[in-house]
Amino acid sequence: MEWLVTGGAGYIGAHVVHALRASGLGAIVLDDLSTGDPTRLPGDVPLLRADVRDPGTLRRALAQYRPVGVIHLAAHKDVADSVANPLRYYRDNLDGLRVLLQGSIAYDIPHVLFSSSAAVYGTPAAGPVTENAATDPDNPYGRSKLIGEWMLRDSAASAGFTWAAMRYFNVAGAGGAELRDRGATNLVPRLLRAAERREPARIFGGDYPTPDGTAVRDYIHVVDIADAHVRTALALAQGELADEVLNIGRGVGVSVREMVDAVGRALDNPLPSVVDPRRPGDPAEVVASADKIRTLLGWQARHDLDDIVRSAVDSPVPAPEPVAVPA
């Protein structure tokens, strides 16, 4: 049982590929390598270097491998960048999904698993936020993910495939040094780089309506995210799940200042910090209710905050991976 994984050489995607393989499932990766790294992948996993918006390569892959389903992770995901470059996010994220859905329908692919985001909720009125909460994204990235969910739902209603949209909360940690997070903007690698350079950690915004004034997020270990993908993919393939939106989080809020403290504990060296102005498009607090996926699939996160941070500390952080330049 093989799955085509778009963006499978990226940080989250590679963890998903390894989890699929560990569960006895096959994987084929399609990735343009703008931010992905082929060394993250097992050597025997086929890698097709292509933009998911390239219909020819995508359709050849679907025709050759005939996967049981597609796991679509390829996307841009930087909130601040989406505010500065909104059309890039609407073009790349939505055109990529459109081409993927067209190809999947043409080759009768029965299952599609879509990487969505908690960014679709914007700033929730209350928390923990359930899948039935209002969706009012604060930034173009979140809006591109919400529109992607609409595209997925409408396409499935017309074509008859089954689907799941997985709304990630804040992903961090690593399943090994070769799978570490190299993102330039993600919080944990930013804090580790600051510690390595003996610079104060930058906190964006200290005046949010939260207990310590810094933004609160639900941080989840990337290994737990990957496990959730495998559970969901198996449930789709076995007919145990269809047409569902699922939150993937721990249900525990952690402020940026608390994350700075957690990194200091893991390093056994307190990390100083400075407060900068808020970044555009950042909500104050977003924390998951993960009750639905636990009820439907028996899944729940296994790693706590210190596990997440220790796994990142044990995976040395290199220079940031390059940010893809718009064509």
KEKE-3310 file (N, C-alpha, C; in steps of 0.2 Angstrom, whole numbers, plus 5000, padded with zeros to 4 digits):
npx = (5004:5005:5008:5008:5018:5018:5029:5037:5051:5053:5053:5042:5036:5046:5047:5034:5036:5045:5038:5027:5034:5039:5028:5025:5020:5021:5030:5030:5039:5036:5044:5050:5062:5065:5065:5066:5076:5084:5092:5086:5077:5073:5084:5079:5067:5057:5061:5054:5059:5051:5039:5024:5014:5016:5008:5011:5022:5017:5005:5012:5018:5007:5002:5012:5014:5002:4996:4988:4983:4985:4996:4996:5007:5015:5018:5019:5022:5025:5019:5021:5028:5017:5009:5016:5018:5005:5000:5008:5006:4992:4994:5004:5001:4987:4986:4994:4987:4976:4980:4985:4973:4966:4974:4973:4959:4958:4966:4959:4962:4959:4959:4963:4974:4975:4986:4982:4980:4980:4979:4968:4958:4961:4960:4953:4937:4936:4944:4950:4950:4938:4935:4923:4923:4922:4929:4941:4953:4968:4977:4985:4991:4984:4971:4973:4975:4962:4954:4959:4954:4940:4941:4945:4934:4924:4928:4929:4915:4910:4918:4920:4930:4938:4942:4953:4956:4970:4972:4985:4993:5006:5021:5035:5052:5061:5064:5076:5093:5096:5083:5080:5073:5075:5070:5069:5061:5054:5050:5057:5070:5074:5076:5086:5097:5099:5104:5116:5123:5125:5116:5102:5086:5073:5057:5042:5031:5025:5013:5001:4984:4987:4992:5006:5009:5014:5013:5002:5003:4999:5010:5016:5024:5034:5035:5024:5014:5018:5014:5000:4997:4999:4990:4978:4979:4979:4966:4958:4961:4956:4943:4937:4936:4931:4930:4933:4938:4952:4959:4976:4984:4991:4983:4987:4992:5006:5016:5026:5036:5037:5041:5054:5060:5059:5068:5079:5080:5082:5095:5102:5105:5100:5091:5092:5081:5073:5060:5052:5042:5025:5023:5015:4999:4999:4990:4984:4982:4980:4974:4972:4958:4959:4950:4942:4950:4955:4943:4939:4949:4957:4969:4982:4993:5009:5020:5027:5030:5044:5049:5048:5057:5069:5072:5074:5085:5094:5097:5107:5106:5107:5113:5099:5087:5086:5075:5062:5062:5050:5044)
npy = (4994:5010:5027:5043:5056:5073:5086:5078:5078:5088:5096:5091:5083:5073:5066:5061:5052:5043:5038:5031:5021:5014:5009:4999:5003:5009:5023:5036:5050:5067:5082:5098:5102:5115:5119:5107:5092:5079:5070:5067:5057:5039:5028:5020:5025:5031:5047:5060:5074:5088:5102:5103:5109:5106:5098:5087:5079:5076:5068:5058:5051:5047:5038:5029:5023:5021:5025:5021:5032:5050:5061:5077:5089:5099:5116:5134:5141:5152:5164:5178:5181:5178:5188:5199:5194:5190:5185:5176:5165:5162:5159:5148:5139:5136:5133:5122:5113:5112:5106:5094:5088:5088:5079:5067:5064:5061:5049:5041:5041:5035:5041:5056:5065:5080:5092:5104:5118:5125:5139:5142:5145:5158:5170:5162:5164:5157:5144:5127:5125:5118:5107:5112:5126:5143:5148:5160:5166:5175:5179:5178:5165:5157:5159:5153:5140:5137:5139:5129:5118:5120:5118:5104:5098:5101:5095:5082:5079:5080:5070:5059:5053:5049:5059:5068:5082:5089:5098:5106:5111:5119:5114:5105:5100:5084:5069:5064:5068:5069:5073:5085:5102:5114:5127:5144:5153:5146:5144:5136:5131:5144:5149:5140:5144:5157:5154:5147:5157:5165:5176:5186:5179:5183:5189:5191:5202:5207:5211:5205:5199:5188:5177:5180:5190:5186:5177:5163:5146:5129:5117:5103:5088:5083:5070:5065:5071:5065:5051:5053:5055:5043:5035:5041:5039:5025:5023:5029:5021:5009:5011:5016:5029:5045:5059:5070:5083:5086:5091:5092:5092:5095:5100:5109:5124:5134:5148:5160:5165:5154:5144:5149:5148:5134:5129:5135:5126:5114:5116:5118:5131:5146:5156:5172:5185:5197:5208:5211:5221:5215:5203:5205:5198:5188:5178:5180:5169:5151:5136:5118:5108:5091:5081:5075:5067:5058:5051:5046:5039:5034:5041:5050:5063:5059:5065:5077:5095:5096:5084:5088:5099:5094:5084:5092:5100:5089:5087:5095:5112:5118:5131:5141:5133:5137:5150:5149:5157:5168:5164)
npz = (5000:4994:4996:4989:4993:4994:4995:5003:5006:5015:5032:5040:5031:5029:5041:5041:5030:5035:5046:5039:5032:5043:5048:5039:5027:5010:5002:4990:4985:4980:4977:4976:4981:4985:4998:5004:5008:5001:5008:5020:5017:5017:5008:4998:4995:4982:4974:4966:4958:4957:4954:4963:4956:4943:4931:4922:4927:4939:4935:4928:4939:4946:4937:4935:4948:4954:4968:4983:4989:4992:5001:5005:5007:5002:5002:5005:5021:5030:5041:5042:5030:5021:5024:5018:5005:4998:4986:4982:4990:4988:4975:4974:4985:4982:4968:4968:4975:4968:4955:4960:4965:4952:4945:4954:4953:4939:4939:4947:4961:4977:4990:4999:5009:5017:5022:5033:5043:5060:5058:5051:5060:5065:5077:5090:5098:5110:5120:5123:5105:5095:5081:5075:5078:5073:5058:5054:5047:5051:5042:5026:5023:5032:5026:5014:5017:5022:5011:5003:5010:5007:4993:4993:4999:4990:4978:4982:4984:4971:4964:4972:4980:4996:5010:5021:5032:5040:5053:5058:5074:5082:5076:5082:5087:5084:5076:5075:5071:5058:5053:5058:5062:5051:5049:5045:5052:5062:5079:5089:5083:5081:5094:5098:5089:5093:5106:5103:5097:5107:5109:5114:5115:5103:5106:5099:5102:5117:5123:5122:5126:5136:5149:5152:5143:5131:5115:5114:5111:5104:5106:5097:5096:5081:5078:5084:5076:5063:5067:5068:5055:5049:5056:5051:5037:5036:5042:5032:5021:5025:5026:5037:5040:5034:5025:5034:5046:5056:5071:5076:5089:5106:5115:5125:5131:5128:5131:5122:5130:5140:5132:5129:5142:5143:5133:5139:5151:5145:5139:5150:5154:5157:5145:5139:5135:5123:5120:5105:5093:5089:5076:5060:5058:5068:5079:5096:5105:5102:5105:5104:5104:5105:5105:5095:5086:5094:5099:5086:5081:5091:5093:5102:5107:5112:5118:5129:5132:5137:5131:5118:5116:5121:5111:5100:5105:5105:5092:5082:5077:5061:5049:5043:5032:5014:5009:4998:4983:4975:4959)
capx = (5000:5009:5006:5012:5018:5020:5033:5040:5058:5053:5054:5037:5035:5051:5045:5028:5038:5048:5033:5024:5039:5040:5021:5024:5017:5026:5029:5034:5040:5036:5046:5054:5068:5066:5067:5067:5082:5084:5096:5081:5073:5076:5087:5075:5060:5057:5060:5053:5060:5046:5034:5017:5010:5018:5003:5014:5026:5012:5001:5016:5019:5001:5001:5017:5014:4995:4996:4981:4981:4990:4996:4998:5011:5019:5015:5023:5019:5027:5013:5023:5029:5011:5006:5020:5018:4999:4998:5013:5003:4987:4996:5007:4997:4981:4987:4997:4982:4971:4983:4985:4966:4964:4977:4970:4953:4960:4968:4954:4965:4953:4960:4967:4975:4977:4989:4979:4983:4976:4979:4961:4954:4962:4960:4947:4934:4937:4948:4953:4946:4936:4934:4917:4924:4922:4935:4941:4960:4971:4983:4984:4993:4978:4966:4975:4973:4955:4951:4961:4949:4934:4942:4945:4928:4919:4931:4927:4908:4909:4922:4918:4936:4937:4948:4954:4960:4973:4974:4991:4995:5013:5025:5042:5055:5064:5064:5083:5097:5095:5076:5079:5069:5080:5066:5072:5057:5050:5052:5062:5076:5077:5079:5093:5102:5101:5108:5122:5127:5125:5112:5096:5080:5068:5050:5038:5025:5024:5007:4995:4980:4988:4995:5013:5009:5017:5008:5001:5002:4999:5016:5016:5030:5033:5034:5016:5011:5019:5010:4993:4996:4999:4983:4973:4980:4976:4959:4955:4962:4952:4936:4935:4936:4929:4928:4934:4943:4954:4964:4981:4988:4991:4977:4990:4994:5013:5018:5033:5041:5037:5046:5061:5062:5060:5074:5085:5081:5085:5102:5105:5108:5094:5091:5090:5077:5071:5054:5051:5035:5022:5023:5008:4995:5000:4984:4986:4981:4977:4976:4968:4954:4960:4945:4939:4954:4955:4937:4938:4955:4961:4976:4983:5000:5013:5026:5026:5035:5051:5051:5049:5063:5075:5073:5077:5092:5099:5098:5110:5103:5112:5110:5092:5087:5084:5068:5061:5061:5045:5046)
capy = (5000:5015:5034:5048:5062:5079:5089:5073:5079:5094:5094:5087:5077:5067:5062:5057:5046:5038:5034:5027:5015:5010:5005:4994:5006:5012:5030:5040:5057:5072:5088:5102:5103:5122:5119:5100:5089:5072:5066:5066:5051:5032:5028:5016:5029:5035:5054:5064:5081:5092:5106:5099:5112:5103:5092:5082:5075:5073:5063:5052:5048:5043:5033:5024:5020:5020:5025:5021:5039:5056:5065:5083:5093:5104:5122:5139:5142:5157:5169:5185:5181:5178:5195:5203:5191:5186:5182:5170:5160:5160:5155:5142:5134:5134:5130:5115:5108:5111:5102:5088:5086:5086:5072:5062:5063:5058:5043:5038:5040:5035:5044:5062:5068:5086:5096:5110:5122:5129:5146:5143:5148:5165:5171:5160:5167:5154:5138:5124:5126:5112:5108:5116:5133:5147:5149:5167:5167:5182:5180:5175:5158:5153:5159:5148:5133:5136:5139:5122:5113:5120:5114:5097:5095:5101:5090:5075:5078:5079:5065:5053:5051:5051:5064:5071:5088:5089:5105:5106:5116:5121:5108:5106:5094:5080:5062:5062:5074:5070:5075:5091:5107:5119:5133:5151:5157:5142:5146:5132:5132:5151:5150:5137:5148:5162:5151:5145:5163:5169:5182:5185:5177:5188:5187:5195:5204:5206:5215:5201:5197:5182:5178:5183:5195:5183:5173:5156:5141:5122:5114:5096:5084:5081:5063:5064:5073:5059:5046:5055:5054:5036:5033:5044:5036:5018:5023:5031:5016:5003:5013:5018:5036:5048:5066:5073:5088:5084:5095:5088:5095:5092:5103:5112:5131:5136:5154:5160:5165:5148:5140:5151:5144:5126:5129:5136:5120:5108:5118:5119:5137:5151:5160:5179:5187:5204:5209:5215:5222:5210:5202:5205:5191:5183:5179:5180:5162:5146:5129:5113:5102:5085:5075:5071:5062:5053:5047:5042:5035:5032:5044:5056:5065:5055:5069:5083:5100:5095:5080:5091:5103:5090:5081:5098:5101:5083:5087:5101:5116:5121:5137:5140:5131:5143:5152:5148:5164:5167:5164)
capz = (5000:4994:4997:4986:4998:4991:5000:5007:5009:5020:5039:5042:5026:5029:5047:5038:5026:5039:5050:5034:5031:5050:5049:5033:5021:5005:5000:4984:4987:4975:4981:4971:4985:4986:5005:5006:5007:4999:5013:5025:5015:5016:5002:4993:4993:4975:4974:4960:4959:4953:4958:4962:4951:4936:4930:4918:4932:4944:4932:4927:4945:4948:4932:4936:4955:4956:4975:4986:4991:4992:5007:5002:5012:4999:5003:5009:5027:5034:5042:5041:5023:5018:5024:5014:4998:4999:4980:4981:4994:4984:4969:4975:4989:4979:4962:4969:4977:4962:4951:4963:4964:4946:4944:4958:4950:4933:4940:4952:4967:4981:4996:4999:5015:5016:5027:5034:5049:5065:5056:5048:5065:5066:5084:5092:5103:5116:5118:5117:5099:5092:5073:5074:5079:5067:5054:5052:5047:5052:5037:5019:5024:5035:5021:5008:5019:5023:5004:5001:5013:5003:4987:4994:5001:4984:4973:4984:4983:4964:4961:4976:4984:5003:5012:5028:5032:5046:5055:5063:5078:5081:5076:5084:5089:5079:5076:5074:5069:5050:5052:5062:5059:5048:5047:5047:5056:5067:5086:5093:5080:5082:5100:5098:5086:5098:5112:5101:5096:5114:5108:5117:5111:5101:5107:5095:5105:5124:5125:5120:5132:5139:5156:5153:5138:5125:5112:5117:5105:5106:5103:5097:5093:5075:5078:5085:5069:5058:5069:5066:5048:5048:5058:5047:5031:5037:5043:5026:5016:5027:5026:5044:5041:5027:5024:5041:5048:5062:5074:5078:5094:5113:5120:5131:5129:5130:5129:5120:5136:5143:5128:5130:5148:5142:5130:5144:5155:5141:5138:5157:5154:5155:5139:5140:5129:5122:5117:5099:5091:5086:5069:5057:5056:5073:5084:5103:5108:5098:5108:5101:5107:5100:5107:5089:5083:5100:5098:5080:5079:5097:5093:5106:5107:5117:5120:5132:5130:5138:5126:5111:5116:5121:5104:5096:5107:5103:5085:5081:5072:5056:5046:5041:5025:5010:5008:4991:4980:4970:4952)
cpx = (5004:5005:5010:5012:5022:5024:5036:5047:5059:5053:5048:5036:5040:5049:5039:5031:5041:5043:5029:5028:5039:5033:5020:5021:5022:5025:5033:5034:5040:5038:5051:5061:5070:5068:5068:5074:5082:5087:5091:5077:5077:5079:5083:5068:5061:5056:5059:5054:5056:5042:5028:5013:5012:5014:5006:5018:5021:5008:5006:5017:5013:5000:5006:5016:5007:4995:4989:4979:4987:4990:5000:5001:5014:5015:5020:5019:5021:5022:5016:5025:5022:5008:5010:5019:5011:4998:5002:5009:4996:4988:4999:5003:4991:4981:4990:4992:4977:4974:4983:4978:4964:4967:4974:4963:4954:4962:4964:4958:4960:4953:4965:4968:4978:4980:4986:4983:4978:4975:4972:4957:4955:4963:4953:4944:4935:4941:4947:4948:4945:4936:4928:4917:4924:4929:4936:4949:4962:4976:4982:4986:4987:4972:4967:4973:4965:4951:4953:4956:4943:4935:4942:4938:4923:4922:4928:4919:4907:4912:4921:4924:4934:4943:4948:4958:4963:4975:4979:4991:5002:5018:5032:5045:5058:5064:5071:5087:5096:5088:5075:5076:5075:5077:5069:5068:5053:5054:5058:5069:5079:5080:5086:5098:5104:5105:5115:5126:5127:5121:5105:5090:5075:5061:5046:5031:5025:5018:5001:4991:4981:4992:5001:5014:5012:5012:5008:5000:5002:5005:5015:5022:5029:5032:5027:5012:5012:5014:5003:4992:4995:4992:4978:4973:4977:4969:4955:4955:4957:4945:4933:4935:4935:4927:4927:4939:4945:4959:4969:4985:4988:4985:4980:4993:5001:5014:5025:5038:5042:5042:5053:5064:5063:5066:5080:5086:5084:5093:5106:5108:5102:5096:5088:5085:5075:5064:5054:5044:5032:5023:5016:5005:4996:4994:4987:4987:4977:4979:4970:4964:4956:4956:4943:4943:4955:4949:4937:4943:4959:4968:4976:4991:5003:5019:5024:5031:5042:5054:5053:5055:5069:5077:5076:5084:5097:5100:5100:5107:5108:5109:5103:5092:5085:5077:5067:5059:5055:5047:5044)
cpy = (5006:5022:5039:5054:5068:5083:5085:5074:5085:5091:5089:5081:5071:5063:5058:5051:5041:5034:5029:5020:5011:5006:5000:4997:5009:5020:5032:5047:5062:5079:5091:5104:5110:5123:5112:5097:5081:5067:5064:5059:5045:5032:5024:5019:5033:5043:5057:5071:5085:5097:5103:5103:5110:5097:5086:5077:5072:5067:5057:5048:5044:5037:5027:5020:5018:5020:5024:5028:5044:5059:5071:5088:5099:5111:5127:5140:5147:5163:5176:5186:5181:5184:5200:5201:5187:5182:5176:5164:5157:5156:5148:5137:5131:5131:5123:5111:5107:5106:5095:5085:5084:5079:5066:5060:5059:5051:5039:5036:5040:5039:5050:5064:5074:5089:5103:5113:5125:5136:5147:5146:5155:5165:5168:5164:5164:5147:5133:5124:5119:5113:5111:5123:5137:5148:5156:5169:5174:5184:5176:5167:5154:5153:5154:5141:5132:5135:5132:5117:5114:5117:5107:5094:5095:5096:5083:5074:5077:5072:5058:5050:5052:5055:5065:5077:5088:5096:5105:5112:5117:5115:5109:5100:5090:5073:5059:5068:5075:5073:5082:5097:5113:5126:5139:5154:5153:5144:5142:5132:5139:5152:5146:5140:5153:5160:5150:5152:5168:5176:5181:5183:5182:5185:5193:5197:5202:5209:5211:5200:5190:5183:5181:5189:5192:5179:5166:5152:5134:5119:5107:5093:5082:5074:5061:5066:5067:5053:5047:5054:5047:5033:5035:5040:5029:5018:5025:5025:5010:5005:5015:5025:5039:5055:5070:5078:5087:5089:5090:5093:5092:5094:5107:5119:5132:5143:5154:5161:5158:5143:5143:5148:5137:5125:5130:5130:5115:5110:5118:5126:5142:5155:5167:5180:5195:5203:5214:5217:5216:5209:5202:5198:5186:5184:5178:5173:5157:5139:5124:5110:5096:5079:5071:5066:5056:5048:5043:5037:5032:5035:5050:5057:5061:5059:5075:5089:5099:5089:5083:5095:5099:5086:5086:5099:5095:5083:5094:5105:5119:5128:5136:5138:5137:5144:5152:5155:5163:5168:5170)
cpz = (5000:4994:4993:4991:4995:4997:5005:5009:5013:5027:5041:5038:5027:5036:5045:5034:5030:5043:5045:5034:5038:5051:5043:5027:5016:5004:4994:4986:4980:4979:4976:4975:4986:4994:5008:5005:5006:5004:5019:5024:5016:5009:4996:4992:4987:4977:4967:4961:4955:4957:4957:4957:4943:4935:4926:4923:4937:4941:4930:4933:4947:4943:4933:4943:4957:4964:4977:4988:4991:4998:5004:5007:5009:4999:5006:5015:5032:5035:5040:5033:5019:5018:5019:5006:4998:4992:4979:4985:4991:4978:4970:4979:4985:4973:4963:4971:4971:4957:4954:4963:4957:4944:4948:4955:4943:4933:4945:4958:4973:4987:4995:5006:5015:5022:5028:5040:5053:5063:5053:5053:5067:5074:5087:5098:5110:5115:5124:5111:5096:5084:5071:5075:5072:5064:5051:5052:5048:5047:5031:5019:5027:5030:5016:5011:5020:5016:5001:5004:5009:4996:4987:4995:4994:4979:4975:4983:4976:4962:4965:4979:4991:5005:5019:5028:5039:5048:5061:5068:5077:5082:5078:5086:5083:5081:5076:5071:5062:5049:5055:5058:5057:5047:5049:5052:5062:5074:5089:5089:5081:5089:5101:5095:5090:5103:5109:5099:5102:5113:5112:5112:5109:5102:5103:5098:5113:5127:5123:5127:5134:5146:5157:5147:5131:5122:5114:5111:5108:5102:5103:5093:5086:5074:5079:5079:5064:5060:5067:5059:5046:5050:5054:5040:5031:5038:5036:5021:5018:5028:5033:5045:5034:5029:5031:5042:5055:5065:5076:5083:5101:5117:5126:5128:5132:5127:5126:5125:5139:5139:5128:5137:5147:5138:5135:5148:5151:5140:5145:5157:5152:5149:5140:5134:5129:5118:5111:5098:5089:5079:5066:5056:5062:5078:5091:5106:5104:5102:5105:5106:5102:5102:5101:5087:5088:5099:5092:5079:5085:5097:5098:5106:5113:5120:5123:5129:5131:5133:5119:5111:5117:5115:5100:5098:5105:5096:5083:5076:5067:5054:5044:5034:5021:5010:5001:4988:4975:4963:4948)
residu = (MET:GLU:TRP:LEU:VAL:THR:GLY:GLY:ALA:GLY:TYR:ILE:GLY:ALA:HIS:VAL:VAL:HIS:ALA:LEU:ARG:ALA:SER:GLY:LEU:GLY:ALA:ILE:VAL:LEU:ASP:ASP:LEU:SER:THR:GLY:ASP:PRO:THR:ARG:LEU:PRO:GLY:ASP:VAL:PRO:LEU:LEU:ARG:ALA:ASP:VAL:ARG:ASP:PRO:GLY:THR:LEU:ARG:ARG:ALA:LEU:ALA:GLN:TYR:ARG:PRO:VAL:GLY:VAL:ILE:HIS:LEU:ALA:ALA:HIS:LYS:ASP:VAL:ALA:ASP:SER:VAL:ALA:ASN:PRO:LEU:ARG:TYR:TYR:ARG:ASP:ASN:LEU:ASP:GLY:LEU:ARG:VAL:LEU:LEU:GLN:GLY:SER:ILE:ALA:TYR:ASP:ILE:PRO:HIS:VAL:LEU:PHE:SER:SER:SER:ALA:ALA:VAL:TYR:GLY:THR:PRO:ALA:ALA:GLY:PRO:VAL:THR:GLU:ASN:ALA:ALA:THR:ASP:PRO:ASP:ASN:PRO:TYR:GLY:ARG:SER:LYS:LEU:ILE:GLY:GLU:TRP:MET:LEU:ARG:ASP:SER:ALA:ALA:SER:ALA:GLY:PHE:THR:TRP:ALA:ALA:MET:ARG:TYR:PHE:ASN:VAL:ALA:GLY:ALA:GLY:GLY:ALA:GLU:LEU:ARG:ASP:ARG:GLY:ALA:THR:ASN:LEU:VAL:PRO:ARG:LEU:LEU:ARG:ALA:ALA:GLU:ARG:ARG:GLU:PRO:ALA:ARG:ILE:PHE:GLY:GLY:ASP:TYR:PRO:THR:PRO:ASP:GLY:THR:ALA:VAL:ARG:ASP:TYR:ILE:HIS:VAL:VAL:ASP:ILE:ALA:ASP:ALA:HIS:VAL:ARG:THR:ALA:LEU:ALA:LEU:ALA:GLN:GLY:GLU:LEU:ALA:ASP:GLU:VAL:LEU:ASN:ILE:GLY:ARG:GLY:VAL:GLY:VAL:SER:VAL:ARG:GLU:MET:VAL:ASP:ALA:VAL:GLY:ARG:ALA:LEU:ASP:ASN:PRO:LEU:PRO:SER:VAL:VAL:ASP:PRO:ARG:ARG:PRO:GLY:ASP:PRO:ALA:GLU:VAL:VAL:ALA:SER:ALA:ASP:LYS:ILE:ARG:THR:LEU:LEU:GLY:TRP:GLN:ALA:ARG:HIS:ASP:LEU:ASP:ASP:ILE:VAL:ARG:SER:ALA:VAL:ASP:SER:PRO:VAL:PRO:ALA:PRO:GLU:PRO:VAL:ALA:VAL:PRO:ALA)
# end
